[in-house]
Amino acid sequence: MVGTKRHSGRKPKPTATLKLQGTYREDRHGGSVQAPPAGKLRCPSWLDDYGKTHFRSAVKSLSAIRGLLASVDLDALTVYASAWSDFRKAQDILDQDPSDGSALRKKYRAIGVIHQTMMRFGMTPADRAGLRLPETEEPEMDWFTQALLNRTSN
């Protein structure tokens, strides 16, 4: 199967791993991604209850990944939460009348938007593996890695 440009080839190794292995090269692996400014993402007041609940849940979950969310992500997350709301409202209609074709089309249209947004933010395991996050600081090494590095340098 032919890969797409975004997913072809090997998955990139984290910078910390490259440095530990001694294969890091600034010209090849250097900071090509500039981190946008971080900021608190406030839930838009115009979202309905479904949208607000999902917006807050997504921000909480994605904020746990250091360097992923920034203030510039507000619009994309708002679209995601709005699509989730559309999905839920369509599902509510379908629960009452499973033969409502209009609600079914709205549901699947919302699923498409939700899926695209999920891929952009690494909300699926496959997409999360391909995320390249800017490194803000050197990660702390655990005791095993430090011992291994000390052993190989002697």
C-alpha positions in Angstrom: 0.0 0.0 0.0 1.3 3.4 -0.9 1.8 5.7 2.1 0.7 9.3 2.2 3.3 12.0 2.5 2.4 12.6 6.1 2.7 8.9 7.2 5.3 7.4 4.8 8.6 6.1 6.1 9.7 5.4 9.6 8.3 7.2 12.6 10.6 10.0 13.8 12.6 9.3 17.0 12.3 11.8 19.8 15.2 14.2 20.0 16.1 13.0 23.5 16.6 9.4 22.1 18.7 10.7 19.2 20.9 12.6 21.6 21.3 9.6 23.9 22.3 7.4 20.8 24.7 10.1 19.6 23.0 10.4 16.3 21.4 13.9 16.7 22.4 16.3 14.0 21.3 20.0 14.2 21.0 20.3 10.4 18.7 17.3 10.2 16.8 17.2 13.5 17.1 20.9 14.6 14.3 23.0 15.8 12.2 23.3 12.7 9.0 23.7 14.7 8.6 27.0 16.6 6.2 26.7 19.5 3.3 29.2 19.4 2.6 31.0 22.6 0.9 29.0 25.3 -2.3 30.4 26.8 -5.4 29.5 28.6 -8.1 28.4 26.2 -11.5 29.8 27.3 -14.6 28.0 26.2 -16.7 30.2 23.9 -19.9 31.3 25.5 -22.1 30.6 22.5 -21.5 26.8 22.5 -24.4 24.8 23.8 -24.2 22.4 26.8 -22.9 19.5 24.7 -20.3 21.7 23.1 -19.1 23.4 26.3 -18.8 20.0 28.1 -16.8 18.5 25.3 -14.6 21.6 24.8 -13.6 21.6 28.5 -13.0 17.9 28.5 -10.8 18.1 25.4 -8.8 21.0 26.7 -8.2 19.2 30.0 -7.1 16.0 28.3 -4.9 17.7 25.7 -3.3 20.1 28.2 -1.8 17.0 29.9 0.5 16.7 26.8 3.2 19.3 27.3 3.6 21.6 24.4 0.5 20.5 22.5 -2.0 23.2 23.1 -1.5 26.9 22.5 -3.7 29.9 22.3 -3.9 29.6 18.5 -5.7 26.3 18.9 -8.9 28.0 20.2 -10.7 28.0 16.8 -9.8 24.4 15.9 -11.0 23.2 19.3 -14.2 25.3 19.0 -14.9 23.7 15.6 -14.3 20.3 17.2 -16.7 21.0 20.1 -19.3 22.4 17.8 -19.1 19.3 15.6 -19.4 17.1 18.7 -22.6 19.1 19.7 -24.0 18.6 16.2 -23.2 14.8 16.5 -25.0 14.5 19.8 -28.0 16.5 18.8 -28.4 14.4 15.6 -28.0 11.2 17.7 -30.7 12.5 20.1 -33.1 12.9 17.1 -32.1 9.4 15.8 -32.9 7.9 19.2 -36.4 9.2 18.8 -36.8 8.5 15.1 -34.2 6.1 13.6 -35.5 6.7 10.0 -34.8 10.5 10.0 -32.5 10.9 7.0 -31.7 14.5 7.7 -30.4 13.7 11.2 -28.4 10.8 9.9 -26.7 13.0 7.3 -25.9 15.6 10.0 -24.5 12.9 12.2 -22.1 11.6 9.6 -21.1 15.1 8.5 -20.2 15.9 12.1 -18.3 12.6 12.5 -16.1 13.6 9.5 -15.2 17.0 11.1 -14.6 15.3 14.5 -12.3 12.7 13.0 -10.3 15.3 11.0 -9.8 17.4 14.2 -8.9 14.3 16.2 -6.2 13.5 13.8 -4.8 17.0 13.9 -4.5 16.9 17.7 -3.2 13.4 18.0 -6.4 12.1 19.6 -6.0 8.6 18.1 -3.1 6.2 18.9 -1.8 6.2 15.4 -1.9 10.0 15.0 -0.4 10.6 18.5 2.6 8.5 17.5 3.3 10.9 14.6 3.0 14.1 16.5 6.2 16.3 16.5 6.0 18.5 19.5 8.4 21.3 20.2 10.7 20.6 23.1 10.7 23.3 25.7 13.4 21.8 27.9 15.5 18.8 28.2 13.5 15.9 29.6 14.7 14.5 32.9 16.5 11.2 32.7 15.5 8.4 35.0 18.0 6.6 37.2 18.4 3.7 34.8 19.3 5.9 31.8 21.7 7.9 33.9 23.4 4.7 35.1 23.6 3.4 31.6 25.2 6.7 30.3 27.7 6.7 33.2 28.6 3.1 32.5 29.2 3.7 28.7 31.2 6.8 29.2 33.7 5.1 31.6 
